[in-house]
Amino acid sequence: MGTTDRFEDLESWKVARELCQVIYTLTRKKKFNEDFSLRNQILSSSGSGMDNISEGFHRGGNKEFIQFLYVSNGSLGEMQSQLYRARDRNYITEDEFQTGYTLARDVIRLNFGMIRYLKNSSLRGGKYRTEE
């Protein structure tokens, strides 16, 4: 895996962004949109999944990036649970549930791949670079 200078180039962030758009679209449906608590929770957790990838990337060190990737995964797991509630309340269809759930699972898998890479990398992050 090569290095990158932009969080926007990370595959996990790209898929998380797609997931956020899917969740936003689902929450615009009338019944879902009227359940303010669940709507706000699922929008927040999906956004947190995406945002923590970016925040960790910009922390400048592997350990911090890894920690934020774990936080991202936790938020996405929370969002998956919220999708169950939305489906159980008939706010979304089974297909819509599967789309959101699968995208979240994909981001979690990609985050774990990045965590494995960072744990085994000899590079420790930009804030640890020394002048040669």
C-alpha positions in Angstrom: 0.0 0.0 0.0 1.5 3.4 -1.0 1.3 6.6 0.9 -1.3 9.3 0.1 -1.5 12.9 0.9 -5.3 13.3 0.8 -7.9 11.5 2.9 -10.2 11.8 -0.2 -8.0 9.2 -1.9 -8.7 6.6 0.8 -11.1 3.9 -0.4 -12.7 3.6 3.1 -13.5 7.3 3.1 -14.9 7.1 -0.5 -17.3 4.3 0.5 -18.2 6.0 3.8 -19.1 9.1 1.8 -21.3 7.0 -0.5 -22.9 5.5 2.6 -23.7 8.9 4.1 -25.5 9.8 0.9 -27.5 6.6 1.0 -28.5 7.2 4.6 -29.4 10.9 3.9 -31.7 9.8 1.1 -33.3 7.1 3.2 -34.0 9.6 6.0 -35.8 11.9 3.6 -38.6 9.4 3.3 -41.7 10.8 5.0 -42.1 8.3 7.8 -38.4 8.1 8.6 -38.1 11.9 8.4 -40.8 12.3 11.0 -39.0 10.1 13.6 -36.7 12.9 14.6 -34.7 11.0 17.1 -33.8 8.0 14.9 -33.3 10.2 11.9 -30.8 12.4 13.8 -29.0 9.5 15.4 -28.5 7.6 12.1 -27.4 10.7 10.3 -24.9 11.5 13.1 -23.5 8.0 13.3 -23.1 7.6 9.5 -21.4 11.0 9.4 -19.1 10.1 12.3 -18.0 7.0 10.4 -16.9 9.1 7.5 -15.5 12.1 9.5 -13.4 10.0 11.9 -11.5 8.6 8.9 -10.6 12.1 7.8 -9.8 13.3 11.3 -7.5 10.4 12.1 -5.7 10.8 8.8 -4.9 14.4 9.7 -3.7 13.6 13.2 -0.2 12.9 11.8 0.6 9.7 13.5 -0.2 6.0 13.1 -1.4 5.4 16.6 -3.9 8.3 16.5 -5.1 7.3 13.0 -5.7 3.7 14.2 -7.7 5.0 17.2 -9.9 7.1 14.9 -10.4 4.2 12.5 -11.7 2.2 15.5 -14.0 5.1 16.4 -15.2 5.1 12.8 -16.0 1.4 13.0 -17.9 1.9 16.3 -20.0 4.6 14.7 -20.7 2.4 11.7 -21.7 -0.5 13.9 -24.1 1.8 15.8 -25.5 2.9 12.4 -26.1 -0.7 11.4 -28.1 -1.2 14.6 -30.1 1.9 13.7 -30.8 0.5 10.3 -32.5 -2.5 12.0 -34.8 -0.1 13.9 -35.7 1.7 10.7 -36.5 -1.6 9.0 -38.4 -2.9 11.9 -40.5 0.3 11.9 -41.2 -0.1 8.2 -39.4 3.2 7.3 -37.1 1.4 4.8 -37.4 -1.7 2.7 -35.3 -4.9 3.1 -33.3 -3.9 0.0 -32.6 -0.4 1.4 -31.6 -2.0 4.7 -29.2 -4.4 2.8 -27.7 -1.6 0.8 -26.8 0.5 3.9 -25.8 -2.4 6.0 -23.5 -3.8 3.3 -21.8 -0.4 2.6 -21.2 0.0 6.4 -19.7 -3.5 6.5 -17.4 -2.7 3.6 -16.1 0.5 5.3 -15.5 -1.4 8.5 -13.6 -4.1 6.5 -11.5 -1.4 4.7 -10.8 0.3 8.0 -9.5 -2.9 9.5 -7.3 -3.4 6.5 -5.8 0.1 7.0 -5.4 -0.7 10.8 -3.4 -3.9 9.9 -1.3 -1.9 7.4 -0.6 0.9 9.9 0.3 -1.5 12.7 2.9 -3.2 10.5 4.3 -0.1 8.8 7.7 1.2 9.5 6.3 4.7 8.8 4.9 6.3 11.9 3.3 9.4 10.4 4.1 12.9 9.3 4.6 14.4 12.7 7.5 11.9 13.3 9.4 12.7 10.1 13.0 13.9 10.7 15.1 15.9 8.4 17.8 13.8 6.6 
